[in-house]
């Protein structure tokens, strides 16, 4: 018998996606490659140990009177599919491989665990041997992939060496996390965040102009186009190490400041509502350790970005953005708890952002320091239902890959011209590069009051202190 428990559920139970122009890889699959042929017996042992070790792979999802419930099954078995492409001609190999990949994407049934599929594709002319892990986005997030790849490498090496498979100890379970969210939903510390969310959602903000009228069937996955912009390794390194030091700001704060500047320049509105995506593993109250817990913890919450003055300078704008981001309560997690668990009506019926932003960090680290396996660039399809409605008109996803910052601008061809989004992307590159230049003056001028969170300090008081120190 499984164990049922309620948990906050997304609006759509389906996987979701994660210069030149190219389509980004799906978040729902990971293609490790390697320099030798895998031992199938050892691989099977490693995979079975993986799904047995991480509780989330025992999860199933059932719908009851319009409500979704998660439950645990007692045991699971994972089937490894092997596909040898040595007998395929080069001109038919890609098509045959794509068909198998799409079949794996479409094979998930929410009521049957594990929501994980594994394909071992061998003798691909362009990619060699590739082991592809497909996981439904309901059970993995970006942090989970790092954990799974490290564990798979360790388990496989132990199986090859005929050693008992022993993986690192588990941290707090996914069930403990969902229980903690339920407890928080009725807590005073979360309920007191309601006015904050009500305030930003009731603010008059700019609306993203469109080139075609938006109708219920226009913003679909199969209409998605992605414009991808890259920054050089030198620029990326400056952003990561120098700009964050110069401005005492995080990478997302710098990128959001450049985004606000871009939207203001393009559309003459100084206030914008965005959905910001985070990893959702921050500690709120209960002492949970999620550092090695596999699951989908991703948080999504609205943020209000406002210019402090008309045509604000880049440094002043960033100061304001730092303050706005750092005043968001509970890392934004309370919005999802209040909106979906507590069902707060004022949040359910509020305006919805047109734009989403997600900084995924350094995705190169997923494939580093994991011994045998490293990440392949084999094409994996979208992993999405073609007629699924996209939740935003414009989705901005940024990540650092191959030591380069890459920003993907995803839009619908049914809503925007390519040149419209291309123009926004180019303005953004200019505005972000404004923060990627060196300077000789002291960086004291770039401190903001939010950098000193242990004392109550206004910007005016801080400026006076800094003036006295000069």
N, C-alpha and C positions, 0 to 999 in steps of 0.2 A: 504494500500500500504506500502511495506517495504521501508527502506531507505538504499540505496547501498553506500558502500564506499570501496575503495581499501585498502588492508592491506598486509604486507609481509606474504607470505604463505610458508609453508614448502614444501619440494620436494614431499612428499607422504602424502596424506590426509588420515591418519589412526592412530588409537591409538598406542602408543608404550609402551614397558615395562619400568618399573622401574628396631677350625673349624671342620664342616662337609660339606656335599654336599646337597644342597637343591635349589629349584627354588624360587626366590624372588617374592613377590606379585606384581601384575600389578599396574602401576601408574594410570590406568584409572578407578579404582573402589575402594570403601572404605566400609569396613564392620563393622559398629558400632554394638555392642551388648549391652545388658542391663539386669537388674536383675528382670524385671517385664514385664508382658504382656502389649503391647502397646494398647492404645485406638485408634481404626481405624479412627473414626471421627476426633479426635484431630490431629492425624498424617496427615490425608489428608489436613486439614486446614493449618498445619505447612508447609507441602511440597508446597502447592499452594502459600503460602506467600513467600516462599523461591525463587521460580522461577519468581514470579512477582517482587520481590525486586531487584534481580540481573539481569541487562540488558543483560548480555551475553547469558542467556538462551533463548532470543528471536532471536539469530543469526541463519541464514541459510546460506548455501554455494552453489553456483551454478557455473557451468563451462560454459564459453562462448568463443568459438574459442580457446580453449586451455588455457585460463586464468581463474583463480578462483576469484570470487567476494563474499564478505560477505554482507549480508543485514539483516536489522531488520524486524521482523514481528510485527504486532500490538499487538497481544495477544496470549497466549499459555495456554495449559492445560496439566497437568502432570498426567498420569495414574499410580496408585499404583497396582502392582501385588502382590497377596498374595498366598503363597504356603504352605499348611499344610502337613507335612511329618509323621504325627502320624500313618497313615495307611500303611506306607511302612515298610517292614521287614528290619532289620538292614543291611543285606547283599545286599539289593537293593537300600537302601536310598542314599548312596554316588553317585551311578550312576545316579539316578533320579535327584539329586540335581545338579550334574555336567552338565547334559543336559539342565536344566533350566538356569543355569549360562551362558553356551555357547550361548544359544538362545538370552539372553539379550545382550551379547557382539555383536552378529551378527545382532541386530535389528536396528542399527543406519542407518539413511538415511540423508545425509548431507543437502539435500534440505528441510528437515522437522525438525522444532524445537518442543520441546527442545531436545538438544543432551544430555539428561539425562534420565536415567531409574532408577526405584526404585523397589526393590524386598524385601518383608517381608516374610522371611522363618521361619516357626515355628516348634517346636517339633523335631528339629534335635537331634539325639541321642548323638552326641559328642559335639555339639556347642550350643544347646538350641535354643533360638529365636535370629535371626539375621536380621538386616535391612541393605540391601546392596544398595549403591548408585553407579550406573554405569554412568560415564560421558566420552564423547569423549574427547581425549586429546587436541582437538582444542579449548575447552572452559574452561579447568581447568588445573592448575598446582599444585605443592605441597603446595604453600602458600594458594591457593584457598580452598583446603580441610580443612585447619584449620578454615578459615572463615565460610565455609558452615556448619561444624559440630557445631561450637559455635552458629550460627544463628538457626540451626535446633533445638538444645536443648532449646534455649530461646523461639522460636515460639511454640514448643510443650508444654512447661511448661505453657505458657500464655493461650494456647488453653484449656488445662486441667483445668485451673483455671477460665475458661469462661471470660477471659480478652481479650480486643482488642489486636491483634497481632501488636507489634511495635518493629521493628528491628533497630539496630544502624544506624545512618545516612550513606548514601553512600559517598564514596570518588570519585575521578575523574573517569569518565566513560571509558569503554574500547574504545569507539569511540574517545574520546579525546586523548587517548594514541596513537591510530593508526594515527590520524591526526597529532599529534606532530612528529611521525616518518617520515611522508611524508614531513613535513616542514624541518626536519633535513637533509633529503636526499640531498637537494640542498644547504645546508648551508656551509659556508667556514670552520667552525670548524670541520665538519665531513669530508669534502672533503680533508682537510689537513692531515687526517689519512691514506690516500691511500698509500703513500710511506712506512709507517710502515708495513702495511699488505703485500705489495709487497715484502718487504725485507725478512720477515720471511718465506714467501711462496716460495721464490726463493733460499733459503738456502739449501745446500746439507745436507740431514739428513739420519739417519739410517732407513732401511725398516725392518718391522717385518718379520722374516723368517717364512715360512710355511712348513707343513709336506706333504701336498698334493697340486697339482696345483690349483690355483684359477681360476674358469671359471664363466661365467655370472650366472649360476644357482646353484652354490655351497653354497653361503653364505646366506641361507634362514632361516627364523624364525624357521621353523620346524626342522632345524638341530642344533639349539642352545643347548648348554650344559652350565651349570652354576656350577662353583666351588666356594663355599662360605667359607670364613675364618673368624673366630671370635677372638677378643681379650678379655681378661678378664675384668670384671668391674673395677678392680684396675688399669689395664693398660689404659683403656678408660678414667677413671677419671684423671689419670696423664696426658694424652694427652690433655684433655680439659682444665685443670687448671694449671698444673705445666709446661709442655713442652711449651705451648703457652707463658707463662710468662718468662721462662728461655731464650727462643730464640727470644722473641719479634716478634712472627710469628703467623699467623693464622693456623688453623687445615689444610685447603687445602694446604697451602704453605709447611708445614711439610710433608704432605703425598706426594706431588709432588716431593719434594727433595728425599724422599725414593724411589719413582718410577724411577726417573732419575738414581739414583745409581743402581737400579735393572737392568734396561735396558742396562746400560753401562757395568755392570758386565757380564750379560748374552750374550750380542751380540757385545761387543767391539766397540761400536759407541758412541761418546760423544755428539752427537746432535740428538734430537728427536722432531718430530712435533706431537702434540696431539690436539684433539678437546676438549675444556673445556666447560662444561655446567654450566650456572649460572642462577639465578632466574630472571634476566632481569628487575628488578623493580627499578634499580638505577636511580637517578635523573640526567639528562644530562643538560638540559637548561631550559625548561619550567617548571613552578612550578606546577607539578602534584602530587597529593597525591594518591598513589596506595595501601595504607596500608589495605584497606578493599574492593579492587576491585577484583572481581572474573574474571578469564580469563587465557589464556595461554600467559605468558610473557617471557617464557624461552628463554635465549640467548645461542647460540652455536658459538664458535669462535676458530680459531687455535692459539696455543701458541707454542713457540719455547723454548725448554729446552736445555741448553748447560752446560757442565762441565767447570768450570773456568780453571782447570788444570787436567792433567792426574791423576787418582786415588785420587781426591780431598777428604780431610777429611770431615766427616759428617757436622761439623759446618761451614766450608768454603763453602761447597756445598749449604747448606741452605741459607747462606748469598747471594749467587749468585742467587738462585731461587727467593728469596724475591725481589731482584732488578729486575729480569726479569719479574716477575708477576706484580709488581707495576708500571712498565713503560708502561704497556698495556693501550692505550688511551681509555677513555670513558667506562671503565669496560668491554671492548670487544664488546659492543653493536654496535659500529660503523661498525664492519665487516658485520653484517647481513644487516644493512641499506645500505651499499655500494654494497654488493653482490646481494641482492635481490630487493631492491627498486631502487637503482641507476643503477643496472645492469652493474657494472664496469667490463669490459671484462677481465682485468688482474687478477681479483679475481675469475671470473667464470671459467677460463681455467687453474687455478693454480693447483699444486699438492694437493692431498687430504690425510689427516692423516689416518693412519691405526688404530690408537688407540683413544678411547674417555675416558674421566675421568669426573665423576660427584660425588661431595660430597653433599649429601642431607641434612646433618645436623642431628639434634636430632628428629627423626620421632616420638619418644615417646610423644612429646609435642602435637601432633595432637589430641591425645585422653585424654589429661590431662585437668583438670579444665573446663570440659564441662558437669558437672552435671550427667544427666541420662546416657549418652552414653559413651562407651569406646570401643577401637578397638579390634576386634575379630581376631583370626588367622585362620578363615575358609578359605579353598582353593577357589581361584577365577579364576583359569585358567590364560591364558596369555593375552587375549583381543587383540590378534594380528592375522593377516592373515598368514596362514601357509607358503605360497609361497612368502611372502613379502621379499624383499632383505634387509638384515641388512646393515646399512650404514658404519659400521666399522668391521674390522677383530677381534678386541679385544675391549670389552667394560668393563670398570671398574667402578662399582657403589658402593659407600660407604655410610653408614648411621649408626647412633647410635640408636639401638633398644634394649629395655629391659636393658639399661645401658651398653650395649656392642657394641663396634665398629665392624660392619660386613662389609666385603668387598666381593662383588660378581664379579667374573671374568667370563664374558660371551664370548663364542667362538663358532665356528661351528665345529661339528664333521667331516664335509667334508673338513676342512682346517687344523685342528690341532689334534694331539693325546692328550688324556687327560693328560698323563704324562708330556707333554711339558708345558702346562699351569699350571699344578700342581707345577712343578719345579719353574716357574716364581713366582707363588704365595708364595711359601715357601721362596724364596730369598727375596721377598718384606717384608714378616713378619720380617725376620731377620734385614733388613735395617731400617724398621720403629721402631723396638724395640730399635735400637741404640739411638733414640731420647727420649726414655721412661725410661731413667735411671737418677737417682739423681746424684748430684755432689756437691762438697764443695767449689769450686772456685767461684769467683765473676762472675756474669752474664754480666758484662760490655763487656767482650770479644765477646759476641754474638750480640752486636749491629751492625747494618749495616747502611750505609748512607741513605738508603730508610726509616729508622725509623724516620728521621728528615726531613720531607717533606717541612717544612716552610723555610728551608735555603738550599742554594746550597753548597753541601758538597761532596767531593770525599771520597772514602774508605781510601785513604792514609791520607788525612787530618783528618778524624775521628779517625783513629788509633793513630795519633800523639796526638790528644786531650786526648784520653783515656789513653795513656801512661803517659801524664803529670799529670793525675788525680790519678794515682796509687801511 
